[in-house]
Amino acid sequence: MAQRRSSFRICDLEVAPGERGATELPAAQLYTHTQLNIPLQVVHGRRDGPVLLLTAAIHGDELNGVEIIRRVLKHRAIRRLRGTLVAAPVVNVFGFIHRSRYLPDRRDLNRCFPGSDRGSLGARIAGLFTREVLAHCTHLVDLHTGAIHRSNLPQIRGDVDDEAVADMARAFGLPVILGSPPLDGSLRHIAGTRGVPAIVYEAGEALRFEEQCIRAGVRGCLSVLRHLGMLPASRRESGSQQWEPVIARSSQWVRAEQDGVFRTHVALGAHVRKGDLLGVIGSPEGEGEIDIVAPAAGVLVGRNNIPLVNEGEALFHIARFDALGEVARGLEDFQSDLLEELSDAEPPVV
């Protein structure tokens, strides 16, 4: 007779095989001594498997990931889960409440890992999350957006020199992968040092719900679960994809050469060549205009959305690929596919 799987324990929560559970990780207090907690959801499958951690809102104003996690947890496929899914949809509760990227002391929580019990507020929260949550998990998908007034094309970032990370990045199923080492102090960095393969999903803009970015994120998370053997393969994924993800190992920001009013002429995902016109900066009256041109060929994976810019401000993020035409075709097919696909009967955000 097969041995029954053990319950999963995290924080003060114990979840039996085949069950779901929820708990809250006490993070800090407000001035009124009102407790602020990091919400956690756990789905513990009946059969053994990896423990995947999904995180969102480490930057408190990055909201697409919050909705992605909600939809993943509600997806009917999760009923067939093997292994364990741990979800932390709002890691930076302070920032989430105040619609801010940062903590109250203006620190970036995603530069505070692995943390310290005697450090800043960010260090203490990071240390608590590392010890009480990350330590129980075998894999990580961290969900992000661009900063306020800045949009990111749906993309995966990860250390693709690590085979397990590269496999997860490809499994997510986006045309664009940016191969990059993790930043010091980030959750991705501390996960990697502890042998936890980690990827970051970047898509959209802060303080917005964007349906295509959400839909791509839900599909990507489910694809990673299938890649890890935590969900059975879907019929849709068996040979239907006509393109392969392409890895960019370098990228650069194009910056404003003067202050002024910025008019952009290219959209996210555009395939640009060296010397192509990307936008124009001038005065409100149209005087003293200068052209912003592409310094290299690549795909536009990030863009500033606010028309008022200062000298030196980042305007466009261009990723460079060896197989540029292949990426462009993949993006076109991917975007068309998303427009046609309905995500598990969820009404779209419009």
PyMOL commands that set and color helices and strands:
alter all, ss='L'
color gray80, all
select helices_A, chain A and resi 64-74+76-80+93-98+109-111+121-132+134-136+163-172+187-193+211-227+324-340
alter helices_A, ss='H'
color red, helices_A
select strands_A, chain A and resi 8-10+13-15+19-29+35-44+51-56+84-88+139-144+150-158+176-179+198-204+246-248+250-255+260-264+271-272+277-282+290-293+298-304+308-309+314-320
alter strands_A, ss='S'
color yellow, strands_A
deselect
rebuild
show_as cartoon
